[in-house]
Amino acid sequence: MKIINRDYRLATLKAEVLKTLSHPTRLFIVEMLAKGEKCVCELNRNLEVDHSTISKHLSVLKKAGVVSGRKEGLKVYYRLEAPCIVDFIKCITNVIEVKAKRDLSMLKRRGF
């Protein structure tokens, strides 16, 4: 019984990380950080949200252990703590593409 509880607790922790990644802005930030370390001002150039919103999302990502930050002068630079997340995002993209092809094929078979 203890193994099941430990396994379930691990599944719960994994779900928390996935919930952290489930917001489009946070996912976009992760994809941007996959290209290298960035400060909030650099992230702000590519997002249509204000500086404080980006900082809040970065805080959530940091709390989950997805990103880390280092201070340099007045700026904080963020980087992915676990770059393997990029592989997971690629897998999700693959799922979307496969589903889109399947849906398109189904529509064609139905004469649309």
C-alpha positions, 0 to 999 in steps of 0.5 A: 500500500505504501508504494501506491501512495508514494507513486500517487504522490509522485503523480500528483507532483507531476500533475502540478508541473503540467498544470504550471505549463498549461497556461498559454503565456507560461508555455510560450515563455518556456518555448522562448527560454528554450532558445536561451536565457532571457530577461523579462524585458526580452520576453516582453518584446514577444508577448502582448502582456505587461511586464508585471504579468510576465513576472507573475508567470515567471514566478509560477514557473520558478516555484514549480522548478521549471525555470530559475533566475539570476540577477545581473545588475537591475535585471533578472535573467531566466533560463529553463531549469529542465531543458528536457521540457522542450522534448515534451512540448515537441511531443505535444505538437506532434499529437496536435499535428497527428490529430489535425491530419486525422480530422482532415482525413475524416472530413475528406472521407465525408465529402467536406 
